[in-house]
């Protein structure tokens, strides 16, 4: 699978994940949350295998449609909310991990729900860094990369491949609640 797009051959599964994301967003709405559902294009694990030894970003780089990014950036800026909790749902097929993440701000009753994916074989450098620092960062951005919204998921064991979690040093289980979020105004890539 190396060298090909992580979704090659599993496009139907990705569509199921997108459907699950929409259903999750609707469940949050039904529970009284103000929900923003996002529809990412490419998702890239950082650092990439070819990255320099000390990357400036560790986690998942998520490309969003411009209008969705503007709505997300506005939500974070207008509410001054801290997205300090998250729920995550993981599925795996072949070499690919699929996630539906709901970043939550209890203080303003808002949730941002989005699907993610990564190929385990291509994400090894990221997975090692995430295990070392104990958090996964999700960088959401528009195509021009002029600005970013950063969400941080603390205790990310349920965002990692099952076999990776079983081998993790801490050996503990995560209930998927934790993390914080905010904005990252870009900077060096």
N, CA, C and O of each residue as an XYZ file, in Angstrom:
756
protein
N       0.818     -1.190      0.000
C       0.000      0.000      0.000
C       0.868      1.264      0.000
O       0.386      2.347     -0.330
N       2.134      1.127      0.366
C       3.017      2.289      0.409
C       3.054      2.963     -0.941
O       3.122      2.298     -1.975
N       3.009      4.270     -0.934
C       3.069      5.029     -2.171
C       1.704      5.321     -2.771
O       1.576      6.239     -3.581
N       0.681      4.562     -2.393
C      -0.640      4.838     -2.928
C      -1.437      5.609     -1.880
O      -1.039      5.702     -0.719
N      -2.556      6.153     -2.308
C      -3.413      6.896     -1.380
C      -3.988      5.925     -0.357
O      -4.383      4.819     -0.728
N      -4.048      6.301      0.920
C      -4.566      5.396      1.947
C      -5.972      4.867      1.676
O      -6.316      3.779      2.136
N      -6.790      5.619      0.938
C      -8.163      5.175      0.678
C      -8.288      4.282     -0.550
O      -9.375      3.786     -0.847
N      -7.177      4.074     -1.272
C      -7.226      3.229     -2.471
C      -7.694      1.830     -2.078
O      -7.067      1.160     -1.257
N      -8.795      1.403     -2.671
C      -9.338      0.080     -2.406
C     -10.319      0.015     -1.244
O     -10.964     -1.014     -1.043
N     -10.445      1.092     -0.475
C     -11.371      1.082      0.671
C     -12.334      2.272      0.623
O     -12.803      2.744      1.658
N     -12.620      2.747     -0.587
C     -13.486      3.907     -0.751
C     -14.882      3.665     -0.191
O     -15.483      4.574      0.381
N     -15.410      2.440     -0.349
C     -16.746      2.138      0.188
C     -16.746      2.222      1.707
O     -17.712      2.693      2.308
N     -15.662      1.766      2.328
C     -15.545      1.845      3.784
C     -15.498      3.305      4.214
O     -16.107      3.674      5.218
N     -14.772      4.148      3.457
C     -14.697      5.577      3.761
C     -16.089      6.196      3.696
O     -16.436      7.025      4.537
N     -16.890      5.803      2.706
C     -18.253      6.325      2.609
C     -19.068      5.925      3.824
O     -19.875      6.713      4.318
N     -18.863      4.699      4.314
C     -19.554      4.267      5.539
C     -19.130      5.137      6.727
O     -19.961      5.492      7.564
N     -17.839      5.482      6.800
C     -17.334      6.333      7.880
C     -17.959      7.726      7.771
O     -18.346      8.311      8.783
N     -18.059      8.256      6.556
C     -18.703      9.559      6.357
C     -20.165      9.510      6.820
O     -20.653     10.444      7.455
N     -20.851      8.417      6.496
C     -22.241      8.249      6.941
C     -22.310      8.187      8.467
O     -23.207      8.764      9.082
N     -21.349      7.480      9.070
C     -21.297      7.403     10.541
C     -21.051      8.786     11.141
O     -21.620      9.125     12.179
N     -20.208      9.582     10.492
C     -19.941     10.936     10.979
C     -21.218     11.767     10.958
O     -21.512     12.473     11.922
N     -21.973     11.689      9.876
C     -23.232     12.429      9.776
C     -24.219     11.973     10.847
O     -24.914     12.794     11.447
N     -24.281     10.654     11.088
C     -25.180     10.126     12.114
C     -24.738     10.590     13.506
O     -25.571     10.918     14.350
N     -23.428     10.614     13.737
C     -22.907     11.085     15.018
C     -23.244     12.551     15.232
O     -23.658     12.949     16.321
N     -23.066     13.356     14.185
C     -23.403     14.776     14.271
C     -24.878     14.952     14.613
O     -25.232     15.804     15.427
N     -25.730     14.155     13.997
C     -27.177     14.238     14.264
C     -27.498     13.833     15.705
O     -28.371     14.433     16.332
N     -26.805     12.828     16.233
C     -27.010     12.428     17.631
C     -26.658     13.579     18.579
O     -27.374     13.825     19.550
N     -25.557     14.280     18.298
C     -25.192     15.426     19.131
C     -26.241     16.529     19.018
O     -26.596     17.146     20.023
N     -26.738     16.785     17.813
C     -27.787     17.798     17.643
C     -29.020     17.430     18.452
O     -29.600     18.271     19.139
N     -29.416     16.157     18.365
C     -30.586     15.691     19.101
C     -30.404     15.840     20.604
O     -31.378     15.984     21.343
N     -29.141     15.804     21.058
C     -28.840     15.958     22.489
C     -28.682     17.426     22.884
O     -28.342     17.731     24.027
N     -28.932     18.341     21.928
C     -28.914     19.768     22.239
C     -27.619     20.504     21.938
O     -27.489     21.679     22.279
N     -26.661     19.839     21.306
C     -25.400     20.488     20.956
C     -25.552     21.293     19.671
O     -26.323     20.916     18.788
N     -24.821     22.401     19.561
C     -24.656     23.132     18.309
C     -23.511     22.436     17.593
O     -22.383     22.445     18.085
N     -23.780     21.830     16.433
C     -22.800     20.948     15.788
C     -22.367     21.484     14.437
O     -23.182     21.933     13.632
N     -21.057     21.425     14.209
C     -20.480     21.693     12.903
C     -19.878     20.388     12.409
O     -18.963     19.847     13.031
N     -20.389     19.879     11.290
C     -19.870     18.650     10.686
C     -18.942     19.028      9.535
O     -19.305     19.827      8.672
N     -17.755     18.456      9.529
C     -16.738     18.774      8.527
C     -16.524     17.592      7.583
O     -16.710     16.434      7.957
N     -16.129     17.913      6.348
C     -15.954     16.907      5.305
C     -14.557     17.051      4.694
O     -14.404     17.698      3.658
N     -13.543     16.458      5.320
C     -12.166     16.640      4.865
C     -11.896     16.056      3.492
O     -12.535     15.101      3.051
N     -10.918     16.672      2.832
C     -10.344     16.093      1.622
C      -9.221     15.185      2.076
O      -9.471     14.153      2.698
N      -8.016     15.545      1.783
C      -6.869     14.737      2.179
C      -6.571     14.857      3.667
O      -6.774     15.904      4.282
N      -6.083     13.754      4.226
C      -5.589     13.696      5.600
C      -4.184     13.118      5.517
O      -3.978     12.051      4.939
N      -3.215     13.828      6.098
C      -1.818     13.403      6.028
C      -1.253     13.255      7.426
O      -1.378     14.157      8.254
N      -0.630     12.115      7.686
C       0.043     11.897      8.966
C       1.354     12.670      8.962
O       2.137     12.574      8.016
N       1.592     13.444     10.033
C       2.816     14.229     10.174
C       3.584     13.764     11.406
O       2.949     13.556     12.439
N       4.863     13.591     11.374
C       5.705     13.814     10.205
C       5.538     12.686      9.200
O       5.148     11.570      9.543
N       5.839     13.004      7.967
C       5.842     11.990      6.935
C       7.155     11.216      7.041
O       8.086     11.652      7.717
N       7.221     10.091      6.385
C       8.428      9.268      6.440
C       9.646     10.020      5.916
O      10.773      9.716      6.308
N       9.434     10.999      5.033
C      10.559     11.737      4.451
C      10.858     13.047      5.180
O      11.699     13.825      4.730
N      10.178     13.297      6.300
C      10.355     14.558      7.024
C      11.709     14.612      7.721
O      12.345     13.586      7.962
N      12.131     15.822      8.036
C      13.362     16.015      8.787
C      13.240     15.371     10.162
O      12.139     15.014     10.581
N      14.336     15.223     10.857
C      14.370     14.500     12.132
C      13.539     15.175     13.215
O      12.966     14.479     14.053
N      13.450     16.505     13.230
C      12.682     17.211     14.257
C      11.550     17.997     13.601
O      11.705     19.184     13.314
N      10.418     17.345     13.364
C       9.303     18.020     12.702
C       8.690     19.092     13.596
O       8.733     18.995     14.823
N       8.119     20.116     12.963
C       7.454     21.158     13.749
C       5.994     20.831     14.009
O       5.372     21.457     14.868
N       5.433     19.871     13.293
C       4.050     19.459     13.532
C       3.994     17.941     13.631
O       4.590     17.228     12.823
N       3.269     17.461     14.632
C       3.074     16.032     14.838
C       1.582     15.786     14.962
O       0.924     16.363     15.828
N       1.051     14.942     14.109
C      -0.365     14.624     14.169
C      -0.941     14.448     12.782
O      -0.274     13.929     11.887
N      -2.169     14.875     12.603
C      -2.859     14.729     11.325
C      -3.157     16.098     10.728
O      -3.775     16.950     11.366
N      -2.711     16.290      9.503
C      -2.961     17.507      8.742
C      -4.212     17.254      7.907
O      -4.244     16.325      7.100
N      -5.241     18.078      8.099
C      -6.555     17.819      7.511
C      -6.946     18.975      6.602
O      -7.104     20.107      7.057
N      -7.098     18.688      5.335
C      -7.498     19.684      4.337
C      -9.016     19.773      4.298
O      -9.705     18.773      4.093
N      -9.533     20.997      4.500
C     -10.978     21.226      4.494
C     -11.386     22.110      3.319
O     -10.584     22.912      2.841
N     -12.624     21.972      2.850
C     -13.141     22.938      1.880
C     -13.101     24.334      2.505
O     -13.314     24.482      3.708
N     -12.831     25.346      1.698
C     -12.677     26.711      2.194
C     -13.844     27.212      3.022
O     -13.641     27.835      4.064
N     -15.077     26.946      2.569
C     -16.239     27.439      3.315
C     -16.369     26.750      4.669
O     -16.754     27.386      5.650
N     -16.053     25.462      4.736
C     -16.115     24.763      6.023
C     -15.025     25.261      6.963
O     -15.256     25.408      8.164
N     -13.831     25.522      6.416
C     -12.769     26.040      7.280
C     -13.152     27.404      7.840
O     -12.935     27.671      9.022
N     -13.717     28.264      7.008
C     -14.135     29.591      7.478
C     -15.181     29.466      8.590
O     -15.141     30.204      9.574
N     -16.107     28.533      8.426
C     -17.132     28.330      9.450
C     -16.502     27.823     10.751
O     -16.874     28.264     11.838
N     -15.559     26.905     10.636
C     -14.851     26.386     11.805
C     -14.055     27.479     12.498
O     -14.136     27.637     13.716
N     -13.295     28.227     11.730
C     -12.481     29.301     12.295
C     -13.370     30.333     12.985
O     -13.034     30.834     14.058
N     -14.495     30.644     12.368
C     -15.439     31.587     12.969
C     -16.013     31.063     14.268
O     -16.120     31.806     15.244
N     -16.385     29.787     14.294
C     -16.937     29.190     15.506
C     -15.936     29.272     16.652
O     -16.293     29.655     17.766
N     -14.697     28.916     16.383
C     -13.676     28.927     17.433
C     -13.397     30.355     17.890
O     -13.269     30.607     19.088
N     -13.302     31.286     16.953
C     -12.996     32.678     17.306
C     -14.166     33.370     17.998
O     -13.973     34.055     19.002
N     -15.374     33.197     17.472
C     -16.546     33.893     18.011
C     -16.913     33.425     19.409
O     -17.282     34.232     20.262
N     -16.813     32.145     19.641
C     -17.229     31.612     20.932
C     -16.116     31.676     21.964
O     -16.372     31.570     23.163
N     -14.875     31.851     21.501
C     -13.710     31.804     22.380
C     -13.775     30.536     23.226
O     -13.347     30.514     24.380
N     -14.323     29.476     22.618
C     -14.548     28.222     23.333
C     -13.280     27.388     23.362
O     -12.480     27.398     22.427
N     -13.121     26.673     24.451
C     -12.071     25.672     24.520
C     -12.723     24.335     24.223
O     -13.634     23.900     24.928
N     -12.248     23.696     23.176
C     -12.724     22.361     22.844
C     -11.828     21.399     23.614
O     -10.832     20.894     23.098
N     -12.219     21.160     24.879
C     -11.353     20.488     25.825
C     -11.741     19.043     26.114
O     -11.186     18.419     27.018
N     -12.678     18.518     25.361
C     -13.072     17.119     25.479
C     -13.280     16.571     24.083
O     -13.535     17.312     23.134
N     -13.166     15.256     23.977
C     -13.479     14.649     22.692
C     -13.995     13.239     22.886
O     -13.692     12.569     23.873
N     -14.778     12.813     21.920
C     -15.176     11.426     21.779
C     -14.616     10.983     20.440
O     -14.558     11.765     19.491
N     -14.208      9.735     20.369
C     -13.672      9.229     19.112
C     -14.123      7.793     18.912
O     -14.222      7.014     19.860
N     -14.387      7.471     17.685
C     -14.820      6.144     17.296
C     -13.858      5.656     16.226
O     -13.615      6.349     15.238
N     -13.307      4.451     16.428
C     -12.272      3.937     15.533
C     -12.736      2.662     14.854
O     -13.425      1.833     15.448
N     -12.343      2.526     13.594
C     -12.521      1.288     12.847
C     -11.241      1.063     12.050
O     -10.548      2.014     11.690
N     -10.942     -0.174     11.785
C      -9.740     -0.497     11.020
C     -10.079     -1.511      9.947
O     -10.884     -2.417     10.161
N      -9.460     -1.348      8.798
C      -9.541     -2.344      7.747
C      -8.210     -2.342      7.022
O      -7.672     -1.287      6.687
N      -7.688     -3.527      6.784
C      -6.373     -3.673      6.176
C      -5.366     -2.826      6.950
O      -5.187     -3.023      8.152
N      -4.718     -1.901      6.282
C      -3.668     -1.062      6.870
C      -4.197      0.311      7.288
O      -3.418      1.159      7.724
N      -5.501      0.544      7.163
C      -6.051      1.890      7.346
C      -6.871      1.990      8.635
O      -7.703      1.133      8.932
N      -6.610      3.060      9.390
C      -7.395      3.389     10.577
C      -8.366      4.497     10.177
O      -7.960      5.496      9.583
N      -9.630      4.325     10.498
C     -10.668      5.319     10.251
C     -11.164      5.821     11.593
O     -11.329      5.038     12.529
N     -11.404      7.125     11.695
C     -11.858      7.724     12.936
C     -13.026      8.669     12.674
O     -13.095      9.311     11.626
N     -13.928      8.747     13.621
C     -14.895      9.832     13.687
C     -14.620     10.506     15.024
O     -14.731      9.883     16.080
N     -14.261     11.782     14.969
C     -13.889     12.539     16.164
C     -14.924     13.629     16.394
O     -15.339     14.321     15.464
N     -15.330     13.769     17.648
C     -16.227     14.859     18.050
C     -15.497     15.670     19.113
O     -15.378     15.240     20.260
N     -15.009     16.848     18.722
C     -14.380     17.769     19.672
C     -15.499     18.563     20.319
O     -16.373     19.085     19.627
N     -15.479     18.658     21.666
C     -16.600     19.257     22.381
C     -16.155     20.426     23.253
O     -15.100     20.395     23.887
N     -16.992     21.451     23.263
C     -16.832     22.559     24.184
C     -18.088     22.615     25.030
O     -19.107     23.176     24.627
N     -17.997     22.030     26.200
C     -19.127     21.981     27.127
C     -19.597     23.385     27.475
O     -20.798     23.620     27.613
N     -18.655     24.326     27.618
C     -19.000     25.676     28.084
C     -19.942     26.411     27.144
O     -20.748     27.223     27.597
N     -19.859     26.147     25.854
C     -20.756     26.814     24.906
C     -21.714     25.836     24.228
O     -22.524     26.238     23.393
N     -21.624     24.553     24.585
C     -22.529     23.558     24.017
C     -22.307     23.315     22.540
O     -23.252     23.046     21.799
N     -21.040     23.410     22.105
C     -20.716     23.229     20.691
C     -19.853     21.984     20.495
O     -19.035     21.634     21.346
N     -20.054     21.333     19.365
C     -19.252     20.175     18.986
C     -18.861     20.297     17.517
O     -19.651     20.741     16.684
N     -17.640     19.898     17.219
C     -17.144     19.838     15.850
C     -16.874     18.368     15.564
O     -16.062     17.735     16.239
N     -17.560     17.826     14.559
C     -17.484     16.405     14.253
C     -16.852     16.236     12.876
O     -17.249     16.893     11.913
N     -15.852     15.339     12.794
C     -15.177     15.130     11.515
C     -14.586     13.725     11.441
O     -14.206     13.154     12.463
N     -14.509     13.166     10.228
C     -13.876     11.869     10.030
C     -12.404     12.046      9.659
O     -12.009     13.067      9.097
N     -11.609     11.041      9.981
C     -10.182     11.044      9.652
C      -9.782      9.657      9.179
O     -10.510      8.685      9.383
N      -8.627      9.576      8.552
C      -8.072      8.283      8.152
C      -6.561      8.421      8.058
O      -6.032      9.511      7.845
N      -5.880      7.297      8.222
C      -4.447      7.238      7.931
C      -4.038      5.788      7.732
O      -4.616      4.874      8.321
N      -3.021      5.593      6.882
C      -2.444      4.272      6.667
C      -1.392      4.038      7.747
O      -0.473      4.841      7.910
N      -1.528      2.953      8.472
C      -0.616      2.661      9.569
C       0.818      2.592      9.070
O       1.722      3.118      9.719
N       1.042      1.950      7.923
C       2.402      1.798      7.401
C       3.050      3.137      7.080
O       4.269      3.271      7.190
N       2.264      4.123      6.687
C       2.802      5.447      6.366
C       2.847      6.365      7.586
O       3.527      7.391      7.564
N       2.135      6.007      8.641
C       2.031      6.873      9.814
C       2.993      6.480     10.934
O       2.924      7.055     12.020
N       3.877      5.527     10.705
C       4.778      5.055     11.769
C       5.541      6.187     12.451
O       5.607      6.199     13.680
N       6.128      7.151     11.708
C       6.829      8.247     12.398
C       5.886      9.058     13.308
O       6.273      9.454     14.407
N       4.665      9.299     12.850
C       3.702     10.031     13.660
C       3.324      9.225     14.898
O       3.299      9.764     16.004
N       3.033      7.947     14.721
C       2.600      7.114     15.831
C       3.657      7.058     16.929
O       3.319      7.080     18.113
N       4.919      6.986     16.555
C       6.006      6.980     17.542
C       6.049      8.298     18.309
O       6.223      8.303     19.528
N       5.890      9.416     17.600
C       5.904     10.732     18.251
C       4.692     10.897     19.172
O       4.818     11.418     20.280
N       3.527     10.454     18.714
C       2.306     10.560     19.517
C       2.467      9.759     20.807
O       2.079     10.226     21.878
N       3.032      8.565     20.715
C       3.258      7.754     21.911
C       4.227      8.458     22.863
O       4.060      8.398     24.081
N       5.226      9.115     22.310
C       6.224      9.798     23.130
C       5.633     11.007     23.854
O       5.904     11.211     25.038
N       4.823     11.813     23.149
C       4.304     13.047     23.747
C       2.945     12.867     24.434
O       2.516     13.741     25.187
N       2.265     11.739     24.180
C       1.009     11.458     24.873
C      -0.192     12.246     24.385
O      -1.169     12.408     25.116
N      -0.128     12.743     23.145
C      -1.272     13.444     22.572
C      -1.184     13.401     21.057
O      -0.106     13.277     20.476
N      -2.346     13.506     20.438
C      -2.431     13.606     18.989
C      -2.949     14.996     18.665
O      -3.906     15.465     19.281
N      -2.329     15.645     17.716
C      -2.778     16.970     17.292
C      -3.407     16.862     15.908
O      -2.899     16.172     15.024
N      -4.512     17.554     15.748
C      -5.202     17.586     14.462
C      -5.180     19.021     13.965
O      -5.744     19.919     14.591
N      -4.515     19.227     12.817
C      -4.361     20.551     12.207
C      -5.359     20.652     11.063
O      -5.181     20.010     10.027
N      -6.398     21.443     11.238
C      -7.407     21.615     10.196
C      -7.098     22.907      9.455
O      -6.850     23.941     10.075
N      -7.114     22.846      8.116
C      -6.681     24.003      7.340
C      -7.365     24.049      5.984
O      -7.885     23.045      5.498
N      -7.355     25.266      5.365
C      -7.845     25.387      3.991
C      -6.715     25.030      3.024
O      -5.582     24.789      3.441
N      -7.033     24.999      1.754
C      -6.058     24.628      0.727
C      -4.823     25.525      0.743
O      -3.707     25.033      0.577
N      -5.002     26.833      0.938
C      -3.841     27.732      0.880
C      -2.990     27.706      2.154
O      -1.957     28.372      2.210
N      -3.401     26.956      3.167
C      -2.645     26.795      4.414
C      -2.312     28.134      5.063
O      -1.285     28.267      5.729
N      -3.182     29.124      4.870
C      -2.949     30.466      5.407
C      -3.250     30.559      6.901
O      -2.804     31.492      7.568
N      -3.997     29.605      7.420
C      -4.374     29.598      8.826
C      -4.707     28.165      9.195
O      -4.970     27.337      8.323
N      -4.696     27.876     10.474
C      -5.036     26.532     10.938
C      -5.847     26.626     12.222
O      -5.704     27.562     13.008
N      -6.696     25.634     12.405
C      -7.331     25.414     13.696
C      -6.713     24.127     14.228
O      -6.676     23.108     13.538
N      -6.238     24.190     15.444
C      -5.568     23.055     16.067
C      -6.443     22.476     17.167
O      -6.876     23.188     18.073
N      -6.697     21.176     17.079
C      -7.338     20.444     18.153
C      -6.310     19.459     18.692
O      -5.578     18.834     17.925
N      -6.259     19.324     20.008
C      -5.331     18.397     20.643
C      -6.134     17.348     21.400
O      -6.993     17.669     22.222
N      -5.835     16.092     21.105
C      -6.506     14.990     21.775
C      -5.522     14.360     22.766
O      -4.555     13.708     22.371
N      -5.788     14.570     24.065
C      -4.980     13.963     25.119
C      -5.374     12.496     25.248
O      -6.478     12.103     24.873
N      -4.463     11.697     25.781
C      -4.718     10.269     25.968
C      -5.305      9.651     24.697
O      -6.453      9.206     24.691
N      -4.517      9.626     23.629
C      -5.045      9.269     22.304
C      -5.093      7.779     21.983
O      -5.160      7.418     20.808
N      -5.062      6.912     22.974
C      -4.953      5.489     22.670
C      -6.052      4.982     21.735
O      -5.787      4.114     20.903
N      -7.266      5.495     21.849
C      -8.328      4.996     20.962
C      -8.277      5.623     19.568
O      -9.121      5.316     18.726
N      -7.312      6.485     19.315
C      -7.112      7.044     17.978
C      -6.013      6.290     17.232
O      -5.767      6.527     16.050
N      -5.363      5.381     17.947
C      -4.230      4.643     17.397
C      -4.663      3.244     16.990
O      -5.690      2.750     17.456
N      -3.884      2.602     16.122
C      -4.237      1.231     15.722
C      -4.301      0.310     16.937
O      -3.549      0.480     17.897
N      -5.193     -0.653     16.885
C      -5.387     -1.545     18.020
C      -4.091     -2.220     18.442
O      -3.787     -2.276     19.634
N      -3.324     -2.731     17.489
C      -2.082     -3.411     17.850
C      -1.059     -2.439     18.436
O      -0.242     -2.832     19.269
N      -1.093     -1.192     18.016
C      -0.181     -0.187     18.563
C      -0.550      0.122     20.006
O       0.329      0.260     20.857
N      -1.829      0.229     20.281
C      -2.316      0.504     21.632
C      -1.929     -0.629     22.569
O      -1.538     -0.382     23.710
N      -2.032     -1.871     22.101
C      -1.694     -3.019     22.936
C      -0.211     -3.025     23.281
O       0.176     -3.524     24.338
N       0.629     -2.471     22.397
C       2.071     -2.433     22.615
C       2.533     -1.180     23.337
O       3.706     -1.073     23.695
N       1.627     -0.226     23.557
C       2.014      1.051     24.156
C       2.566      0.850     25.562
O       2.149     -0.058     26.281
N       3.491      1.692     25.937
C       4.153      1.582     27.240
C       3.189      1.668     28.401
O       3.357      0.954     29.390
N       2.169      2.536     28.308
C       1.298      2.735     29.463
C       0.328      1.589     29.668
O      -0.105      1.354     30.796
N      -0.029      0.867     28.613
C      -0.901     -0.284     28.726
C      -2.304      0.042     29.200
O      -3.116     -0.868     29.368
N      -2.615      1.314     29.421
C      -3.936      1.690     29.913
C      -4.923      1.869     28.794
O      -4.562      1.933     27.619
N      -6.174      1.950     29.181
C      -7.223      2.191     28.204
C      -7.719      3.610     28.337
O      -7.695      4.188     29.424
N      -8.169      4.172     27.228
C      -8.691      5.528     27.241
C     -10.190      5.486     27.035
O     -10.702      4.668     26.271
N     -10.883      6.367     27.718
C     -12.319      6.463     27.499
C     -12.641      7.483     26.418
O     -13.805      7.793     26.167
N     -11.605      7.998     25.787
C     -11.708      8.936     24.670
C     -12.119     10.325     25.091
O     -12.327     11.183     24.233
N     -12.243     10.575     26.356
C     -12.521     11.943     26.786
C     -11.213     12.588     27.181
O     -10.375     11.985     27.851
N     -11.058     13.806     26.759
C      -9.830     14.528     27.080
C      -9.514     15.436     25.931
O     -10.335     15.613     25.030
N      -8.351     16.009     25.944
C      -7.919     16.848     24.848
C      -8.303     18.282     25.058
O      -9.109     18.622     25.924
N      -7.713     19.100     24.254
C      -8.076     20.511     24.247
C      -7.968     20.989     22.814
O      -7.475     20.269     21.947
N      -8.418     22.172     22.574
C      -8.376     22.656     21.213
C      -8.248     24.133     21.179
O      -8.396     24.815     22.193
N      -7.971     24.630     20.000
C      -7.832     26.056     19.834
C      -7.410     26.356     18.425
O      -7.546     25.523     17.529
N      -6.901     27.542     18.234
C      -6.485     27.914     16.895
C      -4.986     28.021     16.834
O      -4.314     28.300     17.827
N      -4.482     27.795     15.651
C      -3.066     27.954     15.354
C      -3.053     28.805     14.095
O      -3.506     28.355     13.043
N      -2.558     29.991     14.184
C      -2.662     30.923     13.071
C      -1.699     30.653     11.939
O      -1.373     31.558     11.171
N      -1.253     29.456     11.829
C      -0.380     29.122     10.713
C       1.047     29.099     11.156
O       1.421     28.291     12.006
N       1.844     29.956     10.608
C       3.249     29.958     10.943
C       3.998     29.084      9.981
O       3.535     28.813      8.873
N       5.159     28.642     10.408
C       5.982     27.819      9.543
C       5.322     26.473      9.330
O       4.729     25.906     10.248
N       5.429     25.967      8.116
C       4.826     24.673      7.794
C       5.753     23.550      8.149
O       5.415     22.383      7.949
